[in-house]
């Protein structure tokens, strides 16, 4: 019954501050943290060193330098350009524009698009999610049965003076109606050099050990982009680390980690590609009624009903069931 409903929905939708480098090198690469003990957030395997396990356990993130090769990055860059220009079929992807651009005169091509979400049906972009060099690290967090749950290519624009290119501090688990959090992880790969000037990621080390916070739209004068929810009571005195990265560097991080990004103060666009993964056998969906997920769930369901029709039965979990793709191992509850 549920499978039949999802099939119908699928047809409707058309589916076919510190400087990070010094911080990271001192703690991880020089091995000053020591061997992992009492590990809760990773699974024992031969890929992570004891020092890397201990770092992720304490900090909630881990950067691997030069993980994705330049030729693959260039393939994704070209595919993004082809999608934006209309040379390639959209395949059900969500193409987003910055709130400031959306309110201004029409801008063509790549400069009009700030993010592509849900590229699971595009063979070129989705190849990122199946890269062996990515999955061998993902398995350290999810186990051997891996499902790609949420895909994005971010094209952070030069800030138009409204500060709308910022992304508020948030926890990704706010968006995910499945658990446990320990078997969910994000891979985020820089498609060019990212630094504080063009709006690199900023994280609060160790915040992955906190509970899921209430998220709302921040009250920013220049407006805020659609679904850019932020932590309601974020403490500005929390220690922050800026993740400055080179092309192909990849950060893996926990879904409860506080993170966001600042304005892009340069003239160019800052690109990155990412995917959130979950264990297909250890994770399962939760009832979001009465939880902090309610506001994002209502927003997503509202968008779906606007597209599909008010009479269509659509639950928040359906959005994730429709776009999840098994990339390694066996299917399970997800």
N, C-alpha and C positions, 0 to 999 in steps of 0.2 A: 504493500500500500504506500509506504513512505517512499520507496524506490520509484514507484510510478509517478508520484507527485513531483519528485525531484527531476524526473525525466521531462515532464511537461514544463516545469519551470526553466529547465535548461534550454528547451526548444524556444520558449518565449524570449529568453535572453540572447539567443543567437550564438550559442556556444558550439562550436565544432571544436678658577683658572690657573692651570699650571701648564707647562709645556710637556705634552705627552711623550715625545720621543725620549727625552732624558729620563722621565719617570719610568717608562717601560723598560728601557735598556738597563737602568740601574737595578730595578727590582727583578726582572725576569731574565734578561739575557746574561746578566752576571751571576744569576742564581743566588742572590742574597736572601731570598725568601725561605729557602730550605725545602725539604721534601714534604709532599702532601700528607696530612694526617687527618682522619675523620672527614673524608671527602663526602660531600652531599650533592654536589652540583655537576659532577662528571662521573663517567663510568670507566672502570679500569680497562685500559687497552694499551697498545704499544706506541700510539701516535703522540700523545702528550707526554712530555717529560714530567717528572715529579715537581719540578719548579713551575712549569706551566699550569699543572693541576692546582697547585697551591695558590698561584696567582689568581686564577679564575675563581677559586673557592672564596678568596678574601675580597677580590675587587669586583667580580661579576662580569668581566670582559677580558678578552685576550686578542692581541693583534699578531697576525702572521705576515711578515714582510714578503712582498713580491710573489704572492701565492698564485695569482692569475696572470697569465702571460700577456704581453702587449698586443699580440695578434688577435687574441680572443676579445680583449677590450675594444679593439678597433672594429671587430665584427658587430659588437653590441652598439657601438657609437653610430655605425653606418645604418644599422637596422632602425635605430631610433629616428635618424634623419629621414629614412624612407617612410616610416609610419607617419611622421609629422607632415611630410609633403604629400601624403596620399598615394605614394607609389606602391605601398603595401597595404593589403586589406587589414582593417582594424582587428578582426577576430574577437570582438566582444571586450576589448580592453577599455578601461576607464581612463580617458585622456583629460587631464586637469590643467587649469590655467590659474595663475596667481590672481588673487582678489583685486590687486591694483591694475593688472593687465585687463582683466575682465571688465573693469569699469572704464577703461580708456578706449581709444580708437583701435580698430582691428589690426592685429599683428599676425603676419603669416609665418608658416613653417615652425622650425624649432623654437624660435623666440617666443612663440605664443604658448608653448607647452612647458609646464613646470614639473609635471610628473605623469608617468604612465603606471597604472596599477592593473593587476590581474592579467599579466601577460602569459598565463599558463597555456594558452592555446597557440601562442606564436612559437614556432620551432626554433628560431634563431635565439631570441631572448631567453626562452625557457631552457636552452642548452646550458646556460649559466647554472641553473639549479641542479643539473645532473653531472656537473664536472666532478670527476673522481677526486681531484685535489681538494675540492670543497667538501664532498661527502665523507671523505676519510676523517675530517675533523668533526663534521656534524655528528657522526656516529659516536663520538666521544661523549656527546651530551644527550642524544636521543636513544641510543642503542641501535641495533641493526635494521629495524623496520622504520623507514623514514618517509614521511609525507611532506611535500612542499605545500604550505598552507596560504602564504600571502607573498605576492611578488610585486616589486616596484623598481622602476628606473627613475631616479630623481634628477631633475635638471634645474637646480636652484638658480634663479635669475639674478642679475644685478639688481640691488634694491633700488626702487624708483624714488626713494625718499620718504616712503611711508612706513618703513621697517617691516613690511609685510612678508619679506623673504625669510624672516625668522621662523623657527619652529619651536613652540613652547616646550618646556621641560615636561616629559611625560613618561609613562611606563607602557610598553607595548601590550602588556597583558590586559590593559583596559579594553582593548579591541577584541580580545580572544575569548569566546565562550567555551573553552575547553581547558582541561587540567590533566595532570599536574604541571605546574609551572617549571619544575625541574627538568622535564622532558621536552621543553620547548626552547629553541635557540634561533637567533638571527645571524645570518652572514651578510656583511655589508662591505662591498668592494669599491674602493676609489677608482674612478675611471680617468682621473688625472690627479695632479698634485692638489691636495686639499689642506688648507691652513686657516688660521683665524680670520684672515682678510676675506676669504671667499666663503666663510661660513662652515667650517669643519664641525664634525660632531663634538659635543661636549657632554661629559658624563660625570656622575657623582659616584666615585669609587665606593664600593661596599653597600650601595643602596638596594641591591638585589635581595638583601636579607630583611628588608622592611615589608610591610603589608601593602597590598594594592590600595592606592589612594583614590579619593574621589577626583574625577576629572570634569572640567567644564571648559567652555570657550573663554579664553582670557579676554579681558576688557581692554583691548588695544585700540588706540585712537585711529590708527591707519587701517583698521580692519584685520580680520584673521581668515586664513584659508579654510575651505570646507573640510570638516572632520579633523582639524588641527586642535584637538582638545589638549588641555594642559592640566597639570596637577593643581588643584584648587588652592591648597595651602602650602605651596612650595616655599621652603625657607631659603632666601637668597644668600644666607651665610654658610650654606652647605659648601664644602670643598668641591671644586669642579676641576676637571682635567680636560684639556683640549686635545683631541686626537688628530694630530697632524700626520698625514699619510701621503705616500707616493702612489703613483699609478700601479694598480695590481695588489697593493696592500689590502688585507682583509681583516676586519674586526668581527669576532664572534662575541655575542653578548646575551645575557639572561633577560627574559621578558619583564622582570620587575626592576631592572636597572633604570634609574632616573637618567634621561638623556634628552637632548634637543640639539638645536644648532642656531648660531647667530646670523646676523645679516650678511649678505654677500656685498662687500664694499668694493669689489672689483668691477671691471667692465665686461668680464666674461661670465659664462654660465659654468656652474660647478656640478659635474655629473658623478653619479654613483649608481650601482646596481645592487639590489638586495633581494633576499628571500628569507622568510621565516619557515622553520621546519618544526614538526612535532612527531613524536613517536606514534606510529599508526596503530600500535597494539597496546601501549601503556596509557595513552591519552583517550579521553572520552568527553563528550559534550555535557555541559551543566545547564541547569535552569537559571536564567539570568533574572527572573522576576524577583524584585526585592533586593537586588544587588547594585553595586556601583556601575554595573554594565547597562543599566536600564536606559540612560540617556542616549548612548551610542546605538543601542539596539533599536530604539524608537526611530532614530534618525535614519538608520539603514533600511528598516522596514518601510518607512515612509517613502524613501527613494524608490525602493523596489515596487511598491504598490502604484506609485505615480507612473512607472514604466510599464508594469504588467496589468494594472487595473485594480481598483479597490476590492473587487470581489475575489481576487486571487488569494488563496491561503499561503502565507509566507511567514516563516519563523526566522529568527536571527541566525540560528545554527544552519539554516538552509544556505545562506550566503557562503558559508565556509565549506559545506558539503559539496556545493556545486563547483567550487574552484580548487579544492584540494586534489593533489596529484601524487600518487605513489612514485617515489624515485629510487627506492631500494628496499629489498626485503618483502615482507608479506603485508597484505591488507589486514585491518583489524576494525575496531569500533569507529575510527575516524572516516 
